[in-house]
Amino acid sequence: MEITPLTLRRMLADAAELGAQTALANAGVIKPWISKAEAYRRYGERTVKRWLDEDLIKLRASTPSAVKRHINLKEIEEVNKAYNTPIYQH
């Protein structure tokens, strides 16, 4: 399969966005986790439940002693980008 220039541009933009999010999380500017409720708001409840069922994303405790579980922001963003890339949709 040939990658078109438009698809390549979108993939590079997605990679840059993921890199920026990782840098911001590492610098402590944004949290590296989001709640399940926030994930539902951003990506849709049905979509997030499907990704959880397919083990594409996982609910994890942000710290060993935490009771509430969260979703790793980088993980869910990577899945979201993959599902919204034209190559993946074929």
Sequence and secondary structure as in RCSB ss.txt:
>XXXX:A:sequence
MEITPLTLRRMLADAAELGAQTALANAGVIKPWISKAEAYRRYGERTVKRWLDEDLIKLRASTPSAVKRHINLKE
IEEVNKAYNTPIYQH
>XXXX:A:secstr
    HHHHHHHHHHHHHHHHHHHHHHTTSS SEE HHHHHHHH HHHHHHHHHTTSS EEESSTT SSEEEEHHH
HHHHHHHHTSHHHH 
